[in-house]
Amino acid sequence: MLGVGAGTALRYSFDGVTSRTFTAPAAAVKHASLDALERMGIAFESFDRFESGELITARSEHRAVSIEIEPISPRATRMRIAAKNGSVFYDTATASEIVAQTERSLASAARGGSVNASF
């Protein structure tokens, strides 16, 4: 439980966008976030690149999700999530759950489990 509490303290939200920096390579965070989306039933739509990283877009019936994966160093990665319900309102709770599920996937991989790397 200590790890869960520590992870919660490191998450933050600014204007409806939730961010978290992980001590993990960008590829691992990317795969863990895709695993989180799949676990939550949010359909992957596309990958795109931006100046300093990669963008994942996904959608559910009532949410549009954007996830930025930005390498900070070879072993640290920032993940920024915006989940919108409709056109102008952000859903911080869904973004926070994506962070939590990504943490879960990374922890499982660290314990010897596997993160779904089929993406």
Rosetta constraint file for C-alpha pairs under 8 A:
AtomPair CA 1 CA 5 HARMONIC 6.45 0.50
AtomPair CA 2 CA 6 HARMONIC 6.16 0.50
AtomPair CA 3 CA 7 HARMONIC 6.09 0.50
AtomPair CA 4 CA 8 HARMONIC 6.24 0.50
AtomPair CA 5 CA 9 HARMONIC 6.38 0.50
AtomPair CA 6 CA 10 HARMONIC 6.61 0.50
AtomPair CA 7 CA 11 HARMONIC 6.66 0.50
AtomPair CA 7 CA 103 HARMONIC 7.82 0.50
AtomPair CA 10 CA 20 HARMONIC 6.52 0.50
AtomPair CA 10 CA 21 HARMONIC 7.69 0.50
AtomPair CA 11 CA 18 HARMONIC 7.03 0.50
AtomPair CA 11 CA 19 HARMONIC 5.97 0.50
AtomPair CA 11 CA 20 HARMONIC 5.02 0.50
AtomPair CA 11 CA 21 HARMONIC 7.95 0.50
AtomPair CA 11 CA 96 HARMONIC 7.94 0.50
AtomPair CA 12 CA 18 HARMONIC 5.66 0.50
AtomPair CA 12 CA 19 HARMONIC 5.72 0.50
AtomPair CA 12 CA 20 HARMONIC 6.93 0.50
AtomPair CA 13 CA 17 HARMONIC 5.36 0.50
AtomPair CA 13 CA 18 HARMONIC 4.32 0.50
AtomPair CA 13 CA 19 HARMONIC 6.40 0.50
AtomPair CA 13 CA 92 HARMONIC 7.27 0.50
AtomPair CA 14 CA 18 HARMONIC 6.54 0.50
AtomPair CA 16 CA 82 HARMONIC 6.85 0.50
AtomPair CA 16 CA 83 HARMONIC 7.97 0.50
AtomPair CA 16 CA 90 HARMONIC 5.13 0.50
AtomPair CA 16 CA 91 HARMONIC 6.57 0.50
AtomPair CA 16 CA 92 HARMONIC 5.28 0.50
AtomPair CA 17 CA 80 HARMONIC 6.86 0.50
AtomPair CA 17 CA 81 HARMONIC 5.67 0.50
AtomPair CA 17 CA 82 HARMONIC 4.79 0.50
AtomPair CA 17 CA 83 HARMONIC 7.47 0.50
AtomPair CA 17 CA 90 HARMONIC 7.39 0.50
AtomPair CA 17 CA 92 HARMONIC 6.53 0.50
AtomPair CA 17 CA 95 HARMONIC 7.29 0.50
AtomPair CA 18 CA 80 HARMONIC 5.78 0.50
AtomPair CA 18 CA 81 HARMONIC 5.21 0.50
AtomPair CA 18 CA 82 HARMONIC 6.59 0.50
AtomPair CA 18 CA 92 HARMONIC 6.60 0.50
AtomPair CA 18 CA 95 HARMONIC 5.94 0.50
AtomPair CA 18 CA 96 HARMONIC 6.27 0.50
AtomPair CA 18 CA 99 HARMONIC 7.99 0.50
AtomPair CA 19 CA 78 HARMONIC 7.10 0.50
AtomPair CA 19 CA 79 HARMONIC 5.59 0.50
AtomPair CA 19 CA 80 HARMONIC 4.30 0.50
AtomPair CA 19 CA 81 HARMONIC 6.20 0.50
AtomPair CA 19 CA 99 HARMONIC 7.91 0.50
AtomPair CA 20 CA 78 HARMONIC 5.80 0.50
AtomPair CA 20 CA 79 HARMONIC 5.39 0.50
AtomPair CA 20 CA 80 HARMONIC 6.62 0.50
AtomPair CA 20 CA 99 HARMONIC 7.17 0.50
AtomPair CA 21 CA 76 HARMONIC 6.82 0.50
AtomPair CA 21 CA 77 HARMONIC 5.49 0.50
AtomPair CA 21 CA 78 HARMONIC 4.15 0.50
AtomPair CA 21 CA 79 HARMONIC 6.09 0.50
AtomPair CA 22 CA 29 HARMONIC 7.57 0.50
AtomPair CA 22 CA 76 HARMONIC 5.64 0.50
AtomPair CA 22 CA 77 HARMONIC 5.31 0.50
AtomPair CA 22 CA 78 HARMONIC 6.29 0.50
AtomPair CA 22 CA 79 HARMONIC 7.72 0.50
AtomPair CA 23 CA 75 HARMONIC 5.67 0.50
AtomPair CA 23 CA 76 HARMONIC 4.44 0.50
AtomPair CA 23 CA 77 HARMONIC 6.51 0.50
AtomPair CA 24 CA 28 HARMONIC 6.38 0.50
AtomPair CA 24 CA 29 HARMONIC 6.56 0.50
AtomPair CA 24 CA 74 HARMONIC 7.87 0.50
AtomPair CA 24 CA 75 HARMONIC 4.84 0.50
AtomPair CA 24 CA 76 HARMONIC 5.05 0.50
AtomPair CA 24 CA 77 HARMONIC 6.15 0.50
AtomPair CA 25 CA 29 HARMONIC 6.49 0.50
AtomPair CA 25 CA 71 HARMONIC 7.19 0.50
AtomPair CA 25 CA 73 HARMONIC 7.77 0.50
AtomPair CA 25 CA 74 HARMONIC 5.65 0.50
AtomPair CA 25 CA 75 HARMONIC 4.63 0.50
AtomPair CA 25 CA 76 HARMONIC 5.72 0.50
AtomPair CA 25 CA 77 HARMONIC 6.07 0.50
AtomPair CA 26 CA 30 HARMONIC 6.02 0.50
AtomPair CA 26 CA 69 HARMONIC 6.63 0.50
AtomPair CA 26 CA 70 HARMONIC 6.86 0.50
AtomPair CA 26 CA 71 HARMONIC 5.45 0.50
AtomPair CA 26 CA 74 HARMONIC 7.59 0.50
AtomPair CA 26 CA 75 HARMONIC 7.68 0.50
AtomPair CA 26 CA 76 HARMONIC 7.21 0.50
AtomPair CA 26 CA 77 HARMONIC 5.36 0.50
AtomPair CA 27 CA 31 HARMONIC 6.22 0.50
AtomPair CA 28 CA 32 HARMONIC 6.03 0.50
AtomPair CA 28 CA 106 HARMONIC 7.31 0.50
AtomPair CA 28 CA 115 HARMONIC 7.87 0.50
AtomPair CA 29 CA 33 HARMONIC 5.98 0.50
AtomPair CA 29 CA 69 HARMONIC 7.40 0.50
AtomPair CA 29 CA 77 HARMONIC 7.11 0.50
AtomPair CA 29 CA 79 HARMONIC 7.78 0.50
AtomPair CA 29 CA 102 HARMONIC 7.26 0.50
AtomPair CA 29 CA 106 HARMONIC 7.21 0.50
AtomPair CA 30 CA 34 HARMONIC 6.30 0.50
AtomPair CA 30 CA 69 HARMONIC 6.58 0.50
AtomPair CA 31 CA 35 HARMONIC 6.16 0.50
AtomPair CA 31 CA 115 HARMONIC 6.38 0.50
AtomPair CA 31 CA 116 HARMONIC 6.39 0.50
AtomPair CA 31 CA 117 HARMONIC 5.79 0.50
AtomPair CA 31 CA 119 HARMONIC 7.01 0.50
AtomPair CA 32 CA 36 HARMONIC 6.14 0.50
AtomPair CA 32 CA 102 HARMONIC 5.12 0.50
AtomPair CA 32 CA 103 HARMONIC 7.69 0.50
AtomPair CA 32 CA 105 HARMONIC 5.27 0.50
AtomPair CA 32 CA 106 HARMONIC 5.97 0.50
AtomPair CA 32 CA 115 HARMONIC 5.84 0.50
AtomPair CA 32 CA 116 HARMONIC 7.22 0.50
AtomPair CA 33 CA 37 HARMONIC 6.25 0.50
AtomPair CA 33 CA 98 HARMONIC 7.13 0.50
AtomPair CA 33 CA 99 HARMONIC 7.70 0.50
AtomPair CA 33 CA 101 HARMONIC 7.51 0.50
AtomPair CA 33 CA 102 HARMONIC 4.94 0.50
AtomPair CA 33 CA 105 HARMONIC 7.86 0.50
AtomPair CA 34 CA 38 HARMONIC 6.24 0.50
AtomPair CA 34 CA 44 HARMONIC 7.51 0.50
AtomPair CA 34 CA 116 HARMONIC 7.81 0.50
AtomPair CA 34 CA 119 HARMONIC 7.40 0.50
AtomPair CA 35 CA 39 HARMONIC 6.12 0.50
AtomPair CA 35 CA 102 HARMONIC 7.33 0.50
AtomPair CA 35 CA 105 HARMONIC 7.03 0.50
AtomPair CA 35 CA 115 HARMONIC 6.72 0.50
AtomPair CA 35 CA 116 HARMONIC 5.84 0.50
AtomPair CA 36 CA 40 HARMONIC 6.18 0.50
AtomPair CA 36 CA 98 HARMONIC 6.08 0.50
AtomPair CA 36 CA 101 HARMONIC 5.04 0.50
AtomPair CA 36 CA 102 HARMONIC 5.37 0.50
AtomPair CA 36 CA 105 HARMONIC 7.06 0.50
AtomPair CA 37 CA 41 HARMONIC 6.17 0.50
AtomPair CA 37 CA 42 HARMONIC 5.03 0.50
AtomPair CA 37 CA 43 HARMONIC 6.88 0.50
AtomPair CA 37 CA 44 HARMONIC 7.27 0.50
AtomPair CA 37 CA 58 HARMONIC 7.90 0.50
AtomPair CA 37 CA 98 HARMONIC 6.88 0.50
AtomPair CA 38 CA 42 HARMONIC 5.87 0.50
AtomPair CA 38 CA 43 HARMONIC 6.75 0.50
AtomPair CA 38 CA 44 HARMONIC 7.78 0.50
AtomPair CA 41 CA 60 HARMONIC 7.32 0.50
AtomPair CA 42 CA 58 HARMONIC 6.40 0.50
AtomPair CA 42 CA 59 HARMONIC 5.63 0.50
AtomPair CA 42 CA 60 HARMONIC 4.92 0.50
AtomPair CA 43 CA 58 HARMONIC 5.36 0.50
AtomPair CA 43 CA 59 HARMONIC 5.27 0.50
AtomPair CA 43 CA 60 HARMONIC 6.05 0.50
AtomPair CA 44 CA 56 HARMONIC 7.61 0.50
AtomPair CA 44 CA 57 HARMONIC 6.32 0.50
AtomPair CA 44 CA 58 HARMONIC 4.26 0.50
AtomPair CA 44 CA 59 HARMONIC 6.59 0.50
AtomPair CA 45 CA 56 HARMONIC 7.58 0.50
AtomPair CA 45 CA 57 HARMONIC 5.42 0.50
AtomPair CA 45 CA 58 HARMONIC 4.78 0.50
AtomPair CA 45 CA 59 HARMONIC 6.87 0.50
AtomPair CA 46 CA 56 HARMONIC 5.89 0.50
AtomPair CA 46 CA 57 HARMONIC 5.32 0.50
AtomPair CA 46 CA 58 HARMONIC 7.00 0.50
AtomPair CA 47 CA 54 HARMONIC 7.02 0.50
AtomPair CA 47 CA 55 HARMONIC 5.63 0.50
AtomPair CA 47 CA 56 HARMONIC 4.77 0.50
AtomPair CA 47 CA 57 HARMONIC 6.51 0.50
AtomPair CA 48 CA 54 HARMONIC 5.81 0.50
AtomPair CA 48 CA 55 HARMONIC 4.97 0.50
AtomPair CA 48 CA 56 HARMONIC 6.54 0.50
AtomPair CA 49 CA 53 HARMONIC 5.95 0.50
AtomPair CA 49 CA 54 HARMONIC 4.35 0.50
AtomPair CA 49 CA 55 HARMONIC 5.70 0.50
AtomPair CA 50 CA 54 HARMONIC 5.75 0.50
AtomPair CA 50 CA 55 HARMONIC 6.81 0.50
AtomPair CA 52 CA 70 HARMONIC 6.04 0.50
AtomPair CA 52 CA 71 HARMONIC 7.48 0.50
AtomPair CA 53 CA 68 HARMONIC 6.98 0.50
AtomPair CA 53 CA 69 HARMONIC 5.64 0.50
AtomPair CA 53 CA 70 HARMONIC 4.47 0.50
AtomPair CA 53 CA 71 HARMONIC 6.55 0.50
AtomPair CA 54 CA 68 HARMONIC 5.79 0.50
AtomPair CA 54 CA 69 HARMONIC 5.20 0.50
AtomPair CA 54 CA 70 HARMONIC 6.58 0.50
AtomPair CA 55 CA 66 HARMONIC 6.83 0.50
AtomPair CA 55 CA 67 HARMONIC 5.62 0.50
AtomPair CA 55 CA 68 HARMONIC 4.57 0.50
AtomPair CA 55 CA 69 HARMONIC 6.29 0.50
AtomPair CA 56 CA 66 HARMONIC 5.77 0.50
AtomPair CA 56 CA 67 HARMONIC 5.00 0.50
AtomPair CA 56 CA 68 HARMONIC 6.41 0.50
AtomPair CA 56 CA 69 HARMONIC 7.91 0.50
AtomPair CA 57 CA 64 HARMONIC 7.58 0.50
AtomPair CA 57 CA 65 HARMONIC 5.69 0.50
AtomPair CA 57 CA 66 HARMONIC 4.67 0.50
AtomPair CA 57 CA 67 HARMONIC 6.39 0.50
AtomPair CA 58 CA 64 HARMONIC 6.17 0.50
AtomPair CA 58 CA 65 HARMONIC 5.06 0.50
AtomPair CA 58 CA 66 HARMONIC 6.53 0.50
AtomPair CA 59 CA 63 HARMONIC 5.67 0.50
AtomPair CA 59 CA 64 HARMONIC 4.63 0.50
AtomPair CA 59 CA 65 HARMONIC 5.81 0.50
AtomPair CA 60 CA 64 HARMONIC 6.61 0.50
AtomPair CA 62 CA 85 HARMONIC 5.84 0.50
AtomPair CA 62 CA 86 HARMONIC 6.95 0.50
AtomPair CA 63 CA 83 HARMONIC 6.29 0.50
AtomPair CA 63 CA 84 HARMONIC 5.47 0.50
AtomPair CA 63 CA 85 HARMONIC 4.79 0.50
AtomPair CA 63 CA 86 HARMONIC 6.87 0.50
AtomPair CA 64 CA 83 HARMONIC 5.64 0.50
AtomPair CA 64 CA 84 HARMONIC 5.28 0.50
AtomPair CA 64 CA 85 HARMONIC 6.73 0.50
AtomPair CA 64 CA 86 HARMONIC 7.88 0.50
AtomPair CA 65 CA 81 HARMONIC 7.10 0.50
AtomPair CA 65 CA 82 HARMONIC 5.73 0.50
AtomPair CA 65 CA 83 HARMONIC 4.40 0.50
AtomPair CA 65 CA 84 HARMONIC 6.49 0.50
AtomPair CA 66 CA 81 HARMONIC 5.69 0.50
AtomPair CA 66 CA 82 HARMONIC 5.26 0.50
AtomPair CA 66 CA 83 HARMONIC 6.49 0.50
AtomPair CA 67 CA 79 HARMONIC 6.73 0.50
AtomPair CA 67 CA 80 HARMONIC 5.61 0.50
AtomPair CA 67 CA 81 HARMONIC 4.54 0.50
AtomPair CA 67 CA 82 HARMONIC 6.63 0.50
AtomPair CA 68 CA 78 HARMONIC 7.86 0.50
AtomPair CA 68 CA 79 HARMONIC 5.54 0.50
AtomPair CA 68 CA 80 HARMONIC 5.03 0.50
AtomPair CA 68 CA 81 HARMONIC 6.48 0.50
AtomPair CA 69 CA 77 HARMONIC 6.86 0.50
AtomPair CA 69 CA 78 HARMONIC 5.99 0.50
AtomPair CA 69 CA 79 HARMONIC 4.84 0.50
AtomPair CA 69 CA 80 HARMONIC 6.82 0.50
AtomPair CA 70 CA 77 HARMONIC 5.64 0.50
AtomPair CA 70 CA 78 HARMONIC 5.09 0.50
AtomPair CA 70 CA 79 HARMONIC 6.36 0.50
AtomPair CA 71 CA 76 HARMONIC 6.27 0.50
AtomPair CA 71 CA 77 HARMONIC 4.41 0.50
AtomPair CA 71 CA 78 HARMONIC 6.25 0.50
AtomPair CA 72 CA 76 HARMONIC 5.32 0.50
AtomPair CA 72 CA 77 HARMONIC 5.21 0.50
AtomPair CA 72 CA 78 HARMONIC 6.63 0.50
AtomPair CA 73 CA 77 HARMONIC 6.90 0.50
AtomPair CA 81 CA 95 HARMONIC 5.67 0.50
AtomPair CA 81 CA 98 HARMONIC 7.99 0.50
AtomPair CA 82 CA 90 HARMONIC 6.90 0.50
AtomPair CA 82 CA 91 HARMONIC 7.59 0.50
AtomPair CA 82 CA 92 HARMONIC 7.58 0.50
AtomPair CA 82 CA 95 HARMONIC 6.21 0.50
AtomPair CA 83 CA 90 HARMONIC 5.65 0.50
AtomPair CA 83 CA 91 HARMONIC 5.25 0.50
AtomPair CA 83 CA 92 HARMONIC 6.81 0.50
AtomPair CA 83 CA 94 HARMONIC 6.54 0.50
AtomPair CA 83 CA 95 HARMONIC 5.64 0.50
AtomPair CA 84 CA 88 HARMONIC 6.87 0.50
AtomPair CA 84 CA 89 HARMONIC 5.62 0.50
AtomPair CA 84 CA 90 HARMONIC 4.32 0.50
AtomPair CA 84 CA 91 HARMONIC 5.48 0.50
AtomPair CA 85 CA 89 HARMONIC 5.70 0.50
AtomPair CA 85 CA 90 HARMONIC 6.06 0.50
AtomPair CA 85 CA 91 HARMONIC 6.19 0.50
AtomPair CA 91 CA 95 HARMONIC 6.52 0.50
AtomPair CA 92 CA 96 HARMONIC 5.97 0.50
AtomPair CA 93 CA 97 HARMONIC 6.22 0.50
AtomPair CA 94 CA 98 HARMONIC 6.29 0.50
AtomPair CA 95 CA 99 HARMONIC 6.47 0.50
AtomPair CA 96 CA 100 HARMONIC 6.25 0.50
AtomPair CA 97 CA 101 HARMONIC 6.03 0.50
AtomPair CA 98 CA 102 HARMONIC 6.02 0.50
AtomPair CA 99 CA 103 HARMONIC 6.18 0.50
AtomPair CA 100 CA 104 HARMONIC 6.24 0.50
AtomPair CA 101 CA 105 HARMONIC 6.26 0.50
AtomPair CA 102 CA 106 HARMONIC 6.22 0.50
AtomPair CA 103 CA 107 HARMONIC 6.06 0.50
AtomPair CA 104 CA 108 HARMONIC 6.13 0.50
AtomPair CA 105 CA 109 HARMONIC 6.21 0.50
AtomPair CA 105 CA 114 HARMONIC 7.95 0.50
AtomPair CA 105 CA 115 HARMONIC 6.08 0.50
AtomPair CA 106 CA 110 HARMONIC 6.18 0.50
AtomPair CA 106 CA 115 HARMONIC 7.18 0.50
AtomPair CA 107 CA 111 HARMONIC 6.30 0.50
AtomPair CA 108 CA 112 HARMONIC 6.52 0.50
AtomPair CA 108 CA 113 HARMONIC 4.99 0.50
AtomPair CA 108 CA 114 HARMONIC 6.74 0.50
AtomPair CA 108 CA 115 HARMONIC 7.49 0.50
AtomPair CA 109 CA 113 HARMONIC 4.39 0.50
AtomPair CA 109 CA 114 HARMONIC 4.77 0.50
AtomPair CA 109 CA 115 HARMONIC 5.76 0.50
